[in-house]
Amino acid sequence: MTQTSNNLATESWAIADLLRGDFRQSQYGRIILPFCLLRRLECVLEASKEAVLAEQQKIASMNLPEEAQEKLLLRATGGLSFFNTSKMDLSKLGESGIKANLESYIQSFSKDAREIFEYFNFAEFIGQLNDANLLYKVVQKVRTIDLSTSAVSNHDMGLVFEELIRRFAESSNDTAGEHFTPRDIVRLTTSLVFIEDNEALTTPGIIRTIYDPTAGTGGFLSAGMEYVHELNPNAVIRAYGQELNPESYAICKADMLIKGQEVKNIKLGNTLSNDQLYGERFNYMLSNPPFGVDWKKIEEDIIKEHNEKGFDGRFGAGLPRVSDGSLLFLLHLISKLRDAKDGGGRIGIILNGSPLFTGGAGSGESEIRRYILEADLLEAIVALPTDMFYNTGIATYVWILSNKKPDEKKGLVQLINGSNLYSKMRKSLGSKRNEMSADDIATIIRCFGDFEAVDARELDKPTEQKSNRGRQSANPKTEAAKTFAAKIFKTHEFGYRRITIERPLRQSYQFSDERIATLRFESGALNSIMQWAYAEFANLPGAIWSDATDCMNYGELGQHEDTIRRYIKIHFADLKEKQIKDLLNRDTWLSAKASMLKAQALQAQIGKSQFDDMNDYDDAIVKAAKLANISLDAKDKKVIEAAVSWKNPAALPVIKKIHKTKADPIYGLFNVDGKTIEYKADGDLRDFENVALDPSKTVNEINEAYFKKEVQPHVPDAWIDASKKDDKDQQIGVVGYEIPFNRHFYQYQPPRDLAEIDADLDAVSAEIMKLLQEVHS
């Protein structure tokens, strides 16, 4: 931030001294911001004021509609896109009747400028200031601030507004980062996006469009226009944007108004659920969407567009989890790229680390990354230093995308690690403690422009200052040198196939008394409460529950319902009413007892021995049931098997099916005694392996080679589940993409020598003992 803009922001914020006591801190910004905007507009109009008033006199008697009047009056502004037809200004409003005069003055602005103050609810605050006898004092304070274009450039004025918003956000415990992006990050992102368009930077009169779907106060749009005009003053840049916050929208609109842009291209509303620039396509797009903000409120709209429009809409590639909508903004921007045959477009978007790797194969996030990389839209990702934003200190990244990649970049992605390119700020601004200098930005721009890999090289940056408080180690750990590096990857190198690895189910069974006894109670949610109820009520005098088939007391709990409900409320509060009614229903108890009695009858035939071959179980049950003269329905078979069987690694595998085809153990068809056997899979042993993509080989070749090398030597009975296929290419394994940025730039730090650690521990121990002796002495 320049000294001029900082001084002006401080001078403007001094208005808060007048408001203190009559207004809450959270209201200061809502008053100061529109007054500063009003003063800026007034200063910009000063040179054309007389010409506009003269023109107003000419057309006053023509009885023209407002739109026609505005067109004629705009001709007298000298190129401005707004005007004010009032003879007054802030210095002429007077103390008497100031409220009416100020309201009249604002209503005399052209429609677009007038609308700005409506979004600030300025009329309401004018009334409150007047009631507190402060309106005249505030006006007198504001009118002394020189906000003319000769004193304050558009760039510096943008900084003033941003600093005021930051102070406003701090005073109201709001998040300033939702409204604007620090200018060093804006400069870097803008440079990366525009760097390769030599035509736009050199051709006189060239026309380009720039768009920000999260426009905030318009910082990205302003920076984009400034960047091009610095290199090509005759270029025509047309700005478009949409913003959700009404106050930020008003400031952005005012900024575009002053710059002579078509303010109708700046829209208010939620970009994701209500794209007000539908059908528009742009040359350049810049955005800093909110980090980690959920899209629950607009979930229905987003899902509807995804399902009904697919790739004809914006979100055909996939939907991220509802807790983070960052990738939705990225998909929105991609949908706005100008067609490649019409010159294409480029995107610069700032995201946190989550979009790089969140979500496994087949997830919405992975599918979005897959779409971007397989369509070859991603040019580069730049890691920024931490503590760069006003409202968060987390790691952030600039993604650069384009549908007009030059030949040398096709199929490639550059990762640039600029996380150490920063300097400490003299004074922190919220969470922003670091800033990037012009040299830091130039380092990244050169690397990106040259499209080169850079081995980690040490930067001429000071090491972090450690606190000198507390006890200092005699052998402190050596801090890693700050480095800069860049790497280039083929797009498929971020992809993998997640193959499903299965192992056979191995079970034993035993009709022991303990296992059969568990059948007395339902499994699941009712199990514990049934055990408690049985212990409490089964042996009451005069109402004993017996296992005899003609016992009339078994499961009868009606007279104990109140006691049971009180106990459940305290100890089983999660039980639903239906489950409680099932517990109190005698049929539930009788059904469980019947299954137990049938298991006891089977036990009499099968015995109590343990069997480690579950493949014989069905035959044994059928034979025993016939001998015991009992019938087993599907429920009986299910609950009895669950009670008497368990997984046992020492047992034989459970056969699912015998095939007549040739054995193929890699895919689960094993040759056993000349038969081709398929085993049941054990879900608890199921595992997944990520196999790197390799376009030079077939999918099966890659998967099988990986399996033979990495899986089979360790678990010989494992196999690949060939039924788990990718939805898109129908090949075995689900395709996933992730960009493990930090893994590629990890620098190993050897641990301290054990002798040094021991020396430190001895010193600390001696110090503790000395302190204890002083206490006891």
C-alpha positions in Angstrom: 0.0 0.0 0.0 1.4 3.4 -1.0 1.9 6.2 1.6 -0.6 8.4 -0.2 -3.4 5.8 0.0 -2.5 4.9 3.6 -2.7 8.6 4.6 -6.0 9.0 2.8 -7.5 5.9 4.4 -6.4 7.1 7.8 -7.9 10.6 7.1 -11.2 9.0 5.9 -11.4 6.7 8.9 -11.0 9.6 11.2 -14.7 10.2 10.5 -15.2 7.4 13.0 -14.3 9.8 15.8 -17.5 11.7 15.1 -19.6 8.5 15.1 -18.3 7.1 18.3 -21.0 6.8 21.0 -24.0 7.3 18.6 -23.2 4.4 16.3 -21.9 0.9 16.8 -18.4 0.0 15.6 -19.9 -2.4 13.1 -21.7 0.6 11.5 -18.7 2.8 10.9 -17.8 1.4 7.5 -21.4 1.5 6.2 -21.3 5.3 6.7 -17.7 6.1 5.9 -17.5 4.1 2.6 -20.4 5.7 0.8 -19.4 9.2 1.9 -15.9 8.6 0.5 -17.4 7.2 -2.7 -19.6 10.3 -2.9 -16.6 12.6 -2.4 -14.6 10.7 -5.1 -17.4 10.9 -7.6 -17.8 14.6 -6.9 -14.1 15.3 -7.4 -14.1 13.3 -10.7 -17.1 15.3 -11.9 -15.7 18.7 -10.9 -14.1 19.5 -14.3 -17.3 18.7 -16.3 -19.8 20.1 -13.8 -20.5 23.4 -15.6 -20.8 21.8 -19.0 -23.3 19.3 -17.7 -25.4 22.0 -16.0 -25.4 24.1 -19.2 -26.6 21.0 -21.2 -29.2 20.4 -18.5 -30.6 23.9 -19.1 -30.9 23.2 -22.8 -32.8 19.9 -22.5 -34.9 20.8 -19.5 -37.8 22.0 -21.7 -37.7 19.0 -24.1 -39.7 16.8 -21.9 -37.5 13.7 -22.7 -37.5 10.4 -20.9 -34.7 9.9 -18.4 -32.8 7.5 -20.7 -32.7 10.0 -23.5 -31.7 12.8 -21.2 -28.9 10.7 -19.8 -27.5 10.1 -23.3 -27.4 13.8 -24.1 -25.9 14.7 -20.7 -23.2 12.1 -21.0 -21.9 13.9 -24.1 -21.1 16.9 -21.9 -19.0 14.9 -19.4 -15.9 14.8 -21.5 -15.9 11.0 -21.7 -17.2 10.1 -18.3 -20.0 7.5 -18.0 -21.9 9.4 -15.2 -22.9 12.9 -14.2 -24.7 15.0 -11.5 -27.2 17.7 -12.5 -27.4 19.4 -9.0 -26.0 22.9 -8.6 -24.9 21.9 -5.2 -21.9 20.0 -3.9 -20.8 18.9 -0.4 -19.5 22.3 0.4 -22.8 24.0 -0.5 -25.4 21.8 1.3 -25.6 24.2 4.3 -26.5 23.2 7.8 -30.2 24.0 7.6 -32.1 21.3 5.8 -29.0 19.4 5.1 -30.8 16.0 5.1 -33.1 17.1 2.3 -30.3 18.8 0.4 -28.0 15.8 0.6 -30.8 13.4 -0.5 -31.6 15.7 -3.4 -27.9 15.9 -4.4 -27.6 12.1 -4.5 -30.8 11.8 -6.5 -29.3 14.2 -9.1 -26.7 11.6 -10.1 -27.2 9.5 -13.3 -29.0 6.2 -12.8 -26.0 4.0 -12.5 -24.2 6.2 -9.9 -27.5 6.7 -8.0 -27.9 2.9 -7.7 -24.5 2.6 -5.9 -25.8 4.5 -2.9 -29.0 2.4 -2.8 -27.0 -0.7 -2.3 -25.3 0.9 0.7 -28.8 1.8 2.2 -27.3 5.3 2.3 -30.7 7.0 2.8 -31.2 5.1 6.0 -27.9 6.2 7.5 -28.4 9.8 6.4 -31.6 9.8 8.4 -29.8 8.3 11.5 -27.0 10.8 11.2 -29.4 13.7 11.0 -31.3 12.4 14.0 -28.0 12.4 16.0 -27.2 15.9 14.8 -24.0 14.5 13.1 -24.9 14.8 9.4 -23.5 18.3 8.9 -20.3 17.5 10.8 -19.7 14.4 8.8 -20.3 16.3 5.5 -17.9 19.0 6.5 -15.3 16.5 7.4 -15.7 14.6 4.1 -15.6 17.6 1.9 -12.1 18.6 3.0 -10.6 15.3 1.8 -9.0 15.8 -1.6 -10.0 12.7 -3.7 -9.5 14.3 -7.1 -7.8 12.3 -9.9 -4.9 14.6 -9.9 -4.3 13.9 -6.2 -5.3 10.2 -6.1 -4.9 7.9 -9.0 -7.5 5.2 -9.7 -5.0 2.6 -8.5 -4.4 4.4 -5.2 -8.2 5.1 -4.8 -8.7 1.3 -5.1 -6.2 0.8 -2.3 -8.0 3.4 -0.1 -11.3 1.6 -0.5 -9.6 -1.7 0.3 -7.9 -0.4 3.4 -11.2 1.1 4.6 -13.0 -2.2 4.1 -10.2 -4.0 6.0 -10.6 -1.6 8.9 -14.3 -1.9 8.7 -14.1 -5.7 8.7 -11.8 -5.7 11.7 -14.0 -3.4 13.7 -17.1 -5.5 12.9 -15.3 -8.9 13.3 -15.9 -9.6 9.6 -13.6 -11.2 7.1 -11.9 -8.6 5.0 -10.5 -11.3 2.7 -14.0 -12.0 1.3 -14.1 -8.6 -0.2 -10.7 -8.1 -1.8 -7.4 -9.7 -2.6 -4.0 -8.2 -1.6 -2.5 -6.2 -4.4 0.8 -8.2 -4.6 -1.2 -11.4 -5.3 -3.4 -9.5 -7.8 -0.3 -8.3 -9.6 1.3 -11.8 -9.7 -1.9 -13.5 -11.0 -2.6 -10.8 -13.5 0.9 -11.0 -14.9 0.7 -14.8 -15.2 -2.6 -14.5 -17.1 -1.6 -11.8 -19.5 2.1 -12.6 -20.1 1.6 -14.7 -23.2 -0.7 -12.4 -25.1 1.8 -10.4 -27.1 -0.9 -9.1 -29.4 -2.9 -7.6 -26.6 0.2 -6.1 -25.1 1.5 -4.5 -28.3 -1.3 -4.0 -30.9 -2.9 -0.5 -30.9 -6.7 -0.6 -30.5 -6.8 -4.3 -29.7 -10.0 -5.3 -27.8 -10.0 -7.8 -25.0 -12.5 -8.8 -22.3 -11.8 -9.5 -18.7 -14.1 -11.2 -16.2 -14.2 -11.9 -12.4 -17.1 -14.0 -11.1 -16.2 -13.0 -7.5 -15.5 -9.4 -8.3 -15.4 -8.0 -4.7 -14.4 -4.4 -4.9 -13.1 -4.8 -8.5 -9.4 -5.1 -7.6 -8.7 -7.9 -10.2 -10.6 -6.1 -12.9 -8.7 -2.8 -12.2 -5.4 -4.6 -12.1 -6.0 -6.4 -15.4 -6.8 -3.1 -17.1 -3.9 -1.3 -15.5 -1.5 -4.1 -16.5 -2.5 -4.0 -20.2 -2.6 -0.2 -20.3 0.9 0.1 -18.9 2.2 -1.8 -21.9 -0.4 -0.8 -24.4 -2.2 2.5 -23.6 -4.3 2.2 -26.8 -5.7 -1.3 -25.9 -9.5 -1.5 -25.2 -10.3 -3.6 -22.1 -13.9 -4.3 -21.4 -14.6 -5.4 -17.8 -17.3 -7.9 -16.6 -18.0 -9.1 -13.2 -20.5 -10.4 -10.6 -20.5 -9.9 -6.9 -22.6 -11.3 -4.1 -22.0 -8.7 -1.4 -24.0 -5.5 -2.1 -21.5 -3.1 -0.6 -18.5 -4.6 -2.4 -20.7 -4.6 -5.6 -21.4 -0.9 -5.1 -17.7 -0.1 -4.7 -16.8 -2.2 -7.8 -19.5 -0.5 -9.8 -18.3 2.9 -8.7 -14.7 2.1 -9.7 -15.8 0.9 -13.1 -18.0 4.0 -13.5 -15.0 6.2 -12.8 -12.9 4.2 -15.3 -15.5 4.7 -18.0 -16.5 1.0 -18.2 -20.0 -0.2 -19.1 -21.3 -0.6 -15.6 -24.2 -2.7 -16.9 -21.6 -5.5 -17.2 -21.1 -5.5 -13.4 -23.8 -7.7 -11.9 -25.1 -8.3 -8.4 -26.0 -11.9 -7.3 -24.7 -15.4 -6.7 -22.5 -16.4 -9.6 -23.0 -20.1 -9.1 -26.8 -20.2 -8.7 -27.7 -17.2 -10.9 -25.1 -16.5 -13.6 -26.2 -13.1 -14.9 -23.7 -13.1 -17.7 -25.0 -16.4 -19.2 -23.8 -17.1 -22.7 -20.9 -14.6 -22.4 -17.3 -15.8 -23.2 -14.2 -14.0 -22.2 -10.5 -13.6 -23.1 -9.2 -13.4 -19.6 -10.6 -14.4 -16.2 -9.3 -13.7 -12.8 -10.8 -14.8 -9.5 -10.2 -15.3 -5.8 -13.2 -17.3 -4.7 -13.8 -17.7 -0.9 -11.8 -20.6 0.6 -13.7 -23.6 1.9 -17.2 -22.0 1.8 -20.0 -24.5 1.6 -22.7 -24.3 -1.1 -25.5 -25.9 0.9 -27.9 -23.0 0.3 -27.7 -23.4 -3.4 -27.2 -27.2 -3.5 -30.5 -27.8 -5.2 -29.8 -25.4 -8.1 -26.3 -26.8 -8.7 -27.3 -30.4 -8.6 -30.2 -29.7 -11.0 -27.9 -28.0 -13.5 -25.4 -30.9 -13.2 -28.1 -33.6 -13.7 -30.1 -31.9 -16.4 -27.5 -30.1 -18.5 -24.3 -32.2 -18.0 -21.5 -30.8 -20.1 -23.9 -28.5 -21.8 -24.0 -26.7 -18.5 -21.2 -25.6 -16.2 -20.8 -28.5 -13.9 -20.9 -31.6 -16.1 -17.4 -32.8 -15.0 -18.5 -33.4 -11.4 -19.6 -31.9 -8.2 -17.2 -31.4 -5.2 -18.4 -32.1 -1.6 -20.9 -29.5 -0.4 -18.5 -28.2 2.3 -16.2 -26.5 -0.3 -17.4 -24.8 -3.5 -14.0 -23.7 -4.8 -13.9 -26.1 -7.7 -17.4 -25.0 -8.7 -16.0 -21.5 -9.4 -13.2 -23.1 -11.4 -15.7 -25.1 -13.5 -17.8 -21.9 -14.0 -14.7 -20.1 -15.3 -13.8 -22.9 -17.7 -17.4 -22.7 -19.1 -16.7 -19.0 -19.8 -13.5 -19.5 -21.9 -13.8 -18.1 -25.4 -13.7 -20.8 -27.9 -10.2 -21.7 -29.1 -11.1 -21.0 -32.7 -12.0 -17.5 -31.7 -8.7 -16.9 -29.9 -9.3 -18.9 -26.7 -9.1 -17.6 -23.2 -7.0 -17.8 -20.0 -7.8 -18.2 -16.4 -6.0 -17.2 -13.2 -7.7 -18.4 -10.0 -6.5 -18.5 -6.4 -7.4 -21.7 -4.5 -6.3 -23.2 -1.2 -4.7 -26.7 -1.0 -7.9 -28.7 -0.9 -8.7 -28.7 -4.7 -5.2 -30.2 -5.3 -5.8 -33.6 -3.6 -9.2 -33.8 -1.8 -11.3 -36.7 -2.9 -10.2 -40.1 -4.0 -10.7 -41.8 -7.4 -14.3 -41.5 -8.6 -15.1 -38.6 -6.3 -16.4 -35.3 -7.6 -13.2 -33.5 -6.9 -11.1 -36.2 -8.7 -13.4 -36.2 -11.7 -13.1 -32.4 -12.0 -9.3 -32.6 -11.9 -9.5 -35.5 -14.4 -11.6 -33.3 -16.8 -9.2 -30.4 -16.5 -6.0 -32.5 -17.0 -7.4 -34.8 -19.8 -8.7 -31.7 -21.6 -5.2 -30.3 -21.3 -6.4 -27.0 -19.8 -4.0 -26.6 -16.9 -0.8 -24.7 -17.6 0.7 -24.2 -14.2 0.2 -24.0 -10.5 2.2 -21.6 -8.3 2.5 -22.2 -4.6 2.3 -18.9 -2.7 3.8 -18.1 0.7 1.6 -18.5 3.7 0.2 -15.5 5.6 -0.5 -13.6 2.4 -4.2 -12.9 2.9 -6.0 -10.7 5.3 -8.3 -13.3 6.7 -6.3 -16.5 6.6 -2.7 -17.7 6.9 -3.2 -21.1 5.1 -1.2 -22.3 2.0 -2.7 -21.0 -1.2 -2.0 -21.6 -4.9 -2.5 -19.8 -8.2 -3.9 -22.0 -11.0 -3.3 -20.9 -14.6 -5.5 -22.5 -17.2 -5.9 -22.0 -20.9 -7.6 -23.6 -23.9 -4.9 -22.1 -26.2 -1.7 -23.7 -25.0 1.3 -23.2 -27.2 2.7 -26.4 -28.8 5.6 -26.6 -26.4 3.3 -26.7 -23.4 0.7 -29.2 -24.7 0.3 -32.2 -22.5 2.5 -30.7 -19.8 1.9 -28.9 -16.5 4.4 -26.7 -14.6 4.5 -26.6 -10.8 6.3 -23.6 -9.4 7.2 -23.5 -5.7 7.2 -19.8 -4.7 6.4 -20.5 -1.1 9.6 -18.8 0.1 9.4 -15.8 -2.2 8.3 -13.2 0.4 9.4 -10.6 2.9 8.1 -9.9 6.3 5.8 -6.9 6.5 6.8 -4.2 9.0 3.3 -4.2 10.3 0.8 -7.0 9.9 -2.6 -6.4 8.4 -5.0 -8.9 9.9 -3.5 -12.3 9.0 -1.3 -10.8 6.3 2.2 -10.9 7.6 4.1 -11.5 4.4 4.3 -9.7 1.1 5.8 -10.4 -2.3 8.1 -7.8 -3.7 8.4 -6.9 -7.4 11.6 -9.1 -7.6 9.7 -12.0 -6.0 6.9 -11.7 -8.6 9.5 -11.3 -11.4 11.2 -14.6 -10.4 7.9 -16.5 -10.8 7.0 -14.7 -14.0 10.4 -15.4 -15.6 10.2 -19.1 -14.7 6.6 -19.4 -16.0 7.5 -17.5 -19.2 10.5 -19.6 -19.9 8.6 -22.8 -19.1 11.6 -24.4 -17.4 12.3 -26.8 -14.6 14.4 -25.2 -11.9 16.4 -27.3 -9.5 16.0 -26.1 -5.9 18.2 -23.1 -5.6 18.9 -21.1 -2.5 17.3 -17.7 -2.2 18.9 -14.6 -0.7 16.3 -14.4 2.0 16.9 -13.9 5.7 16.1 -16.9 8.0 13.1 -16.7 10.3 13.7 -14.9 13.5 13.1 -17.2 16.4 11.8 -16.1 19.8 14.6 -15.5 22.3 12.3 -16.2 25.2 12.7 -19.2 27.4 15.6 -21.6 27.5 17.7 -21.8 24.4 19.1 -25.0 23.1 22.9 -25.3 23.1 22.7 -27.1 19.8 19.7 -25.7 18.0 18.3 -27.4 14.9 19.7 -25.9 11.7 16.9 -24.2 9.7 16.5 -25.3 6.1 17.6 -22.8 3.5 14.8 -21.0 1.7 14.7 -22.3 -1.9 12.9 -21.7 -5.2 12.2 -24.6 -7.6 10.0 -25.6 -10.5 9.1 -28.9 -12.1 7.3 -29.9 -15.3 5.1 -33.0 -15.5 3.1 -34.8 -18.2 -0.6 -34.5 -17.4 -1.1 -38.3 -17.1 1.6 -38.3 -14.3 -1.0 -36.9 -11.9 -3.4 -39.8 -12.7 -3.8 -43.3 -11.3 -6.1 -46.3 -11.3 -7.5 -47.4 -8.0 -7.8 -51.2 -8.3 -9.7 -53.2 -5.7 -7.7 -56.1 -4.1 -9.7 -58.9 -2.6 -8.8 -61.8 -0.3 -10.8 -64.9 0.4 -13.2 -65.2 3.3 -12.1 -67.8 5.8 -14.6 -68.9 8.4 -15.0 -71.5 11.1 -18.2 -72.6 12.9 -19.1 -74.2 16.2 -22.4 -75.0 17.9 -21.1 -74.2 21.4 -23.4 -73.3 24.3 -21.9 -69.8 24.5 -22.6 -69.0 20.8 -26.1 -70.5 20.8 -26.9 -68.4 24.0 -26.4 -65.2 22.0 -29.5 -66.0 19.9 -31.7 -65.3 22.9 -31.3 -61.6 22.1 -31.7 -59.7 18.8 -28.5 -58.5 17.2 -27.9 -54.8 16.5 -29.4 -51.9 18.5 -31.7 -54.0 20.7 -29.0 -56.4 21.8 -27.8 -54.6 24.9 -31.2 -53.4 26.2 -32.6 -57.0 25.7 -29.8 -58.4 27.8 -30.6 -55.9 30.5 -34.3 -56.6 30.4 -33.8 -60.3 30.6 -31.5 -59.9 33.6 -34.0 -57.6 35.3 -37.4 -59.3 34.6 -36.9 -63.0 33.6 -36.6 -64.3 37.1 -39.1 -62.3 39.0 -41.2 -64.4 41.5 -44.4 -65.5 40.0 -43.4 -64.5 36.5 -40.4 -66.6 35.7 -39.5 -66.9 32.0 -38.7 -70.5 31.0 -37.5 -71.9 27.6 -40.5 -74.2 27.5 -42.6 -73.7 24.4 -45.7 -73.3 26.5 -44.3 -70.6 28.9 -46.9 -67.8 29.1 -44.5 -65.3 30.8 -41.6 -65.3 28.3 -41.2 -61.8 26.8 -44.1 -60.3 28.7 -43.0 -56.7 29.6 -46.2 -54.8 29.6 -46.4 -54.1 33.3 -42.7 -52.9 33.3 -43.1 -50.5 30.4 -42.6 -47.3 32.5 -39.5 -48.6 34.2 -38.0 -49.7 30.8 -38.7 -46.4 29.2 -37.1 -44.5 32.0 -34.0 -46.7 31.8 -33.9 -46.3 28.0 -34.1 -42.5 28.3 -31.0 -42.5 30.5 -28.9 -45.2 29.0 -30.1 -45.8 25.5 -31.3 -42.3 24.4 -30.6 -43.1 20.7 -33.2 -45.8 20.5 -36.1 -44.8 18.2 -39.7 -45.3 19.2 -40.2 -48.2 16.7 -37.3 -50.0 18.3 -38.7 -49.5 21.8 -42.0 -50.9 20.6 -40.2 -53.9 19.2 -38.5 -54.4 22.5 -41.9 -54.4 24.4 -43.5 -56.7 21.8 -43.5 -60.3 23.1 -43.2 -61.6 19.5 -39.7 -60.2 19.3 -38.6 -62.3 22.3 -40.4 -65.4 21.2 -38.9 -65.2 17.7 -35.4 -65.0 19.2 -36.1 -67.8 21.6 -37.4 -70.0 18.8 -34.2 -69.5 16.8 -32.2 -70.4 19.9 -34.1 -73.6 20.5 -33.7 -74.6 16.9 -29.9 -74.1 17.2 -29.9 -76.3 20.3 -31.7 -79.0 18.3 -29.0 -78.7 15.6 -26.3 -78.8 18.3 -27.7 -82.2 19.4 -27.0 -83.6 15.9 -23.8 -81.7 14.9 -22.1 -81.6 18.3 -20.0 -78.9 19.9 -16.7 -79.4 17.9 -15.1 -76.6 15.9 -15.1 -77.0 12.1 -12.7 -75.0 10.0 -14.2 -75.6 6.6 -17.3 -73.5 6.2 -18.0 -75.1 2.8 -19.5 -78.1 4.6 -21.8 -75.9 6.7 -24.9 -75.9 4.5 -24.9 -79.7 4.1 -24.4 -80.2 7.8 -27.3 -77.9 8.7 -29.7 -79.6 6.2 -28.8 -83.0 7.5 -29.0 -82.0 11.2 -32.4 -80.3 10.6 -33.8 -83.4 9.0 -32.6 -85.6 11.8 -34.0 -83.2 14.5 -37.3 -82.9 12.5 -37.2 -79.1 12.5 -37.8 -76.6 9.7 -35.5 -73.6 9.1 -36.7 -70.6 7.2 -34.4 -68.0 5.7 -34.3 -65.8 8.8 -33.4 -68.8 11.0 -30.6 -69.8 8.7 -29.2 -66.3 8.7 -29.3 -65.6 12.4 -28.0 -69.1 13.4 -25.1 -68.8 10.9 -24.2 -65.4 12.2 -24.2 -66.7 15.8 -22.1 -69.9 15.3 -19.6 -68.8 12.7 -16.7 -66.4 12.8 -13.8 -65.3 10.6 -10.7 -67.3 11.2 -7.4 -66.8 9.2 -6.5 -70.5 9.9 -9.7 -71.8 8.3 -10.2 -72.9 4.7 -11.4 -70.3 2.1 -15.1 -70.2 1.5 -16.0 -71.2 -2.0 -18.4 -68.9 -3.9 -18.6 -70.7 -7.2 -17.0 -73.4 -9.3 -16.3 -72.4 -12.9 -15.8 -74.3 -16.0 -13.4 -71.7 -17.5 -9.6 -71.7 -17.3 -8.1 -70.6 -14.0 -6.8 -67.0 -13.8 -5.5 -66.3 -10.2 -4.8 -62.6 -10.9 -8.6 -62.1 -11.3 -9.7 -64.5 -8.6 -10.1 -67.8 -10.5 -7.9 -70.4 -8.7 -6.9 -73.9 -9.8 -7.6 -76.2 -6.9 -7.3 -80.0 -7.5 -8.0 -79.4 -11.2 -11.1 -77.3 -10.6 -11.4 -73.5 -11.2 -12.6 -72.0 -7.9 -13.9 -68.6 -7.1 -13.8 -67.7 -3.4 -16.1 -65.3 -1.5 -14.3 -62.0 -0.7 -13.7 -60.9 2.9 -14.8 -57.2 3.0 -12.6 -56.6 6.1 -9.5 -57.6 4.1 -10.4 -55.6 1.1 -7.7 -53.1 0.0 -7.1 -50.6 -2.7 -3.9 -49.9 -4.7 -3.2 -46.8 -6.8 -1.5 -47.8 -10.0 0.1 -45.0 -12.0 -1.2 -44.3 -15.5 0.9 -45.1 -18.5 -0.5 -44.3 -21.9 2.1 -46.4 -23.6 0.7 -49.7 -22.2 -2.7 -51.3 -22.0 -4.6 -51.0 -18.7 -4.4 -54.7 -18.0 -0.7 -54.8 -18.6 -0.1 -52.0 -16.1 -2.4 -53.4 -13.5 -1.1 -57.0 -13.7 2.5 -56.0 -13.7 1.9 -53.9 -10.5 -0.1 -56.7 -8.9 2.6 -59.3 -9.6 5.3 -57.0 -8.2 3.7 -55.2 -5.3 0.8 -57.5 -4.1 1.2 -61.2 -5.0 4.5 -61.7 -3.2 3.0 -60.6 0.1 -0.5 -62.0 -0.1 -0.5 -65.0 -2.6 -4.2 -65.6 -2.2 -5.2 -62.1 -3.2 -6.8 -61.1 -6.5 -7.9 -58.1 -8.5 -11.7 -57.5 -8.6 -12.3 -57.2 -12.3 -15.9 -56.0 -11.7 -14.7 -52.6 -10.3 -14.4 -50.6 -13.5 -14.1 -46.9 -14.4 -17.4 -45.4 -15.5 -15.9 -43.6 -18.4 -13.5 -46.0 -20.1 -14.9 -49.3 -18.7 -11.4 -50.5 -17.9 -10.6 -52.3 -14.7 -9.8 -49.8 -11.9 -11.4 -46.4 -11.2 -9.3 -43.5 -12.6 -8.4 -40.8 -10.2 -6.3 -37.6 -10.4 -4.5 -35.7 -7.7 -1.7 -33.1 -7.6 0.4 -33.8 -4.6 2.3 -30.4 -4.8 4.2 -30.6 -1.5 5.3 -34.1 -2.1 7.1 -33.1 -5.3 9.0 -30.3 -3.5 9.7 -32.1 -0.2 13.2 -31.4 1.2 14.5 -34.0 3.6 15.7 -32.6 6.9 17.9 -35.0 8.8 17.1 -35.3 12.5 19.5 -33.8 15.1 22.3 -36.1 16.3 21.2 -38.1 19.3 24.3 -36.9 21.3 23.1 -33.3 20.9 19.6 -34.2 22.0 21.0 -36.1 25.1 23.1 -33.1 25.9 20.1 -30.8 25.9 18.1 -33.2 28.0 20.9 -33.5 30.6 21.1 -29.7 30.7 17.4 -29.4 31.3 17.4 -32.1 33.9 20.3 -30.4 35.8 18.4 -27.1 35.7 15.2 -28.8 37.0 17.1 -30.4 39.9 18.7 -27.1 40.8 15.3 -25.4 40.9 13.9 -28.2 43.1 16.8 -27.8 45.5 16.1 -24.1 45.8 12.4 -24.9 46.6 13.4 -27.4 49.4 16.1 -25.3 50.9 
